Amino acid sequence: MNTWKQAYWLAMFELKQSKLNLLLLLIFLPLIILGFIASFESYLDLNFVGIDFYFILSFTFAAAWTKPKYFQVQQLNDELVASPTVVMLQQLPISKELIIKSRFIIYFIYSFPPQILLLIALYLFTPTIQGMMDLSLYIVFAIMWLSFGVYMGGIIPSSDAGDRASPRKVVVYAVLMLIGVIAFFTIFHIVSDYGIVHLTLIIAKKWPILSGLISVALAYFGFIYWQSYMKKLMEKLDYL
């Protein structure tokens, strides 16, 4: 527990420098949520890809994009892509464990409040969802997506450790990832009668206890895995 308190203290240095970005996030968040709500009724009828795509972004990469640029992962030289903050902190007498935990704290502070507000607003202002399930079942759906933000979104803070990659390699990876995402959504919507978000609503309704337990377990093991993965990267890379 003491380690997490120290990690929170360390994270606050960056968060204090990010107050403007956090404020802008709060200002634009209602507009983003209104966009989801306005489209969600139609989505449940038509299952178009857009809601699925932006929902997944909201529970993974969106938080990373709202941070100040100088705290984001960037090309530091011809061979290294990493967060300048992580590189700088490793030059100080701070343990890797503290650095890693602080990165996850920052990620969760950026991510959880907007995600929770989005989930609350969707239920309150989407009558179709209220007709599909009561509040207890919707809480299971919320747990599924918040857990997703941990076991899949954990790649965001762990990537702050960096990797060896030239600018050309970064571009190639980005293009391949984009192609992969497009292919995944295309195939999923071809073989399934439901969109991804719609399907998770159905799963939460039919198997609430099982889906809730599996989601929490995945979040726990994902949380442990991404911290371990980040530590291995930090030990492997030469930041000098």
C-alpha positions in Angstrom: 0.0 0.0 0.0 2.8 2.4 0.9 4.3 1.8 -2.6 1.1 2.9 -4.2 1.0 6.0 -2.1 4.5 6.9 -3.2 3.5 6.1 -6.8 0.5 8.4 -6.5 2.7 11.2 -5.2 5.0 10.7 -8.1 2.1 10.7 -10.6 0.8 14.0 -9.2 3.9 15.8 -10.6 2.7 15.0 -14.1 -1.0 15.5 -13.4 -0.4 19.0 -12.0 1.3 19.9 -15.3 -1.7 18.4 -17.1 -4.4 20.4 -15.4 -5.3 22.3 -18.6 -5.7 19.1 -20.6 -7.8 17.5 -17.9 -10.0 20.7 -17.8 -10.4 20.6 -21.6 -11.3 16.9 -21.3 -14.1 17.8 -18.9 -15.3 20.6 -21.2 -15.6 18.4 -24.3 -16.7 15.2 -22.5 -20.4 16.2 -22.4 -20.4 16.8 -26.2 -18.8 13.4 -26.7 -21.3 11.7 -24.4 -24.2 13.5 -26.2 -22.9 12.1 -29.5 -23.0 8.6 -28.1 -26.4 9.0 -26.7 -27.9 10.6 -29.9 -26.6 7.6 -32.0 -27.1 4.7 -29.6 -30.8 4.1 -30.2 -30.1 3.8 -34.0 -27.1 1.7 -33.3 -29.1 -0.9 -31.4 -31.4 -1.2 -34.4 -28.8 -1.1 -37.2 -25.5 -2.2 -35.4 -23.3 0.2 -37.4 -19.6 0.0 -36.9 -19.0 3.5 -35.8 -20.3 3.1 -32.2 -18.3 -0.1 -31.7 -15.1 1.6 -33.0 -15.5 4.7 -30.8 -16.6 2.8 -27.8 -13.5 0.6 -27.9 -11.4 3.8 -28.4 -13.0 5.3 -25.3 -12.0 2.4 -23.2 -8.4 2.1 -24.5 -6.5 4.7 -26.5 -8.6 7.9 -25.9 -7.0 8.7 -22.6 -3.5 8.7 -24.1 -4.5 11.2 -26.7 -5.7 13.7 -24.1 -2.4 14.0 -22.3 0.0 16.9 -23.1 2.2 16.1 -26.1 5.4 16.2 -24.0 4.1 13.4 -21.8 3.1 11.2 -24.6 5.1 8.4 -26.3 7.2 9.9 -29.0 10.2 9.4 -31.2 13.2 10.3 -29.0 15.9 9.4 -31.5 16.4 7.3 -34.6 16.0 4.1 -32.7 13.9 4.8 -29.6 10.2 5.5 -29.1 9.2 6.1 -25.5 7.7 8.5 -23.0 10.3 11.3 -22.2 9.0 11.2 -18.6 9.8 7.5 -18.1 13.3 8.1 -19.6 13.9 11.1 -17.3 12.6 9.3 -14.2 15.0 6.4 -14.7 17.9 8.8 -14.4 16.8 9.6 -10.9 17.0 7.4 -7.8 13.5 6.1 -8.2 12.7 2.4 -8.4 11.2 0.9 -11.6 8.2 -0.4 -9.5 7.3 3.2 -8.5 7.6 4.5 -12.1 5.5 1.7 -13.4 2.7 2.1 -10.8 2.7 5.9 -11.3 2.1 5.4 -15.1 -0.9 3.2 -14.4 -2.3 5.6 -11.8 -2.1 8.4 -14.4 -3.8 6.2 -17.0 -6.6 5.3 -14.7 -7.1 9.0 -13.6 -7.4 10.0 -17.2 -9.6 7.0 -18.1 -12.0 6.0 -15.4 -13.9 9.2 -14.7 -14.9 9.8 -18.4 -15.7 6.1 -18.9 -17.9 5.9 -15.8 -19.7 9.1 -16.8 -20.3 7.7 -20.3 -21.7 4.5 -18.9 -24.0 6.3 -16.4 -25.3 8.7 -19.1 -26.0 5.9 -21.6 -28.3 4.2 -19.1 -30.0 7.3 -17.9 -30.7 8.7 -21.4 -31.2 5.6 -23.5 -34.7 4.2 -22.9 -34.0 1.1 -25.1 -31.2 0.0 -22.8 -33.5 0.5 -19.8 -36.1 -1.7 -21.5 -33.5 -4.4 -22.2 -32.2 -4.7 -18.7 -32.6 -3.4 -15.2 -29.9 -1.5 -13.4 -28.2 -4.5 -11.8 -27.7 -6.1 -15.2 -26.4 -2.9 -16.6 -23.9 -2.6 -13.8 -22.5 -6.0 -15.1 -22.3 -4.5 -18.6 -20.4 -1.5 -17.1 -18.1 -3.8 -15.2 -17.3 -5.7 -18.5 -16.3 -2.5 -20.3 -14.4 -1.0 -17.3 -12.5 -4.3 -17.0 -11.8 -4.2 -20.8 -10.2 -0.8 -20.2 -7.8 -2.5 -17.8 -6.8 -5.7 -19.6 -6.7 -4.2 -23.0 -6.2 -0.6 -22.2 -3.2 -1.6 -20.0 -1.1 -1.5 -23.2 -1.2 2.3 -23.1 0.7 2.9 -19.8 3.0 -0.1 -20.4 4.0 1.4 -23.8 5.4 4.4 -22.1 8.5 2.2 -21.4 9.1 2.4 -25.1 10.6 0.2 -27.8 13.4 0.1 -30.4 11.8 1.4 -33.5 12.8 3.7 -36.4 10.4 6.3 -37.8 9.8 4.0 -40.8 9.0 1.1 -38.5 6.5 3.2 -36.5 4.7 4.1 -39.7 4.6 0.5 -40.9 3.2 -0.7 -37.6 0.6 2.1 -37.5 -0.6 1.1 -41.1 -0.7 -2.6 -40.2 -2.6 -1.9 -37.0 -5.1 0.3 -38.9 -5.6 -2.5 -41.5 -6.0 -5.1 -38.8 -8.6 -3.0 -37.0 -10.6 -2.4 -40.2 -10.4 -6.1 -41.0 -11.5 -7.1 -37.5 -14.6 -4.9 -37.5 -15.5 -5.8 -41.1 -15.3 -9.6 -40.4 -17.1 -9.3 -37.0 -20.0 -7.4 -38.6 -20.2 -9.9 -41.5 -20.4 -13.0 -39.3 -22.4 -11.5 -36.4 -26.0 -10.1 -36.3 -24.9 -7.7 -33.6 -22.3 -5.1 -33.1 -19.7 -5.6 -30.4 -21.3 -3.3 -27.8 -24.8 -4.6 -28.5 -23.4 -8.2 -28.1 -21.9 -7.3 -24.7 -25.3 -6.0 -23.6 -26.9 -9.3 -24.5 -24.1 -11.3 -22.8 -24.5 -9.2 -19.6 -28.2 -9.9 -19.7 -28.0 -13.6 -20.3 -25.0 -14.6 -18.2 -24.5 -11.7 -15.6 -22.7 -13.6 -12.9 -20.4 -15.5 -15.3 -19.6 -12.5 -17.5 -19.0 -10.3 -14.5 -16.6 -12.8 -12.8 -14.7 -13.4 -16.1 -14.3 -9.7 -16.7 -13.0 -9.0 -13.2 -10.6 -11.9 -13.5 -9.3 -10.7 -16.9 -8.9 -7.2 -15.4 -6.9 -8.5 -12.5 -4.6 -10.7 -14.5 -4.3 -8.1 -17.2 -3.3 -5.5 -14.6 -0.6 -7.8 -13.3 0.6 -8.8 -16.8 1.0 -5.2 -18.2 3.0 -4.1 -15.2 5.3 -7.1 -15.6 5.5 -6.5 -19.3 6.5 -2.9 -18.7 9.2 -3.8 -16.2 10.7 -6.3 -18.7 10.8 -3.6 -21.4 12.5 -1.1 -19.0 15.1 -3.7 -18.1 15.7 -4.6 -21.7 16.0 -1.2 -23.3 19.1 1.0 -23.2 17.8 4.6 -22.7 21.3 6.2 -22.9 
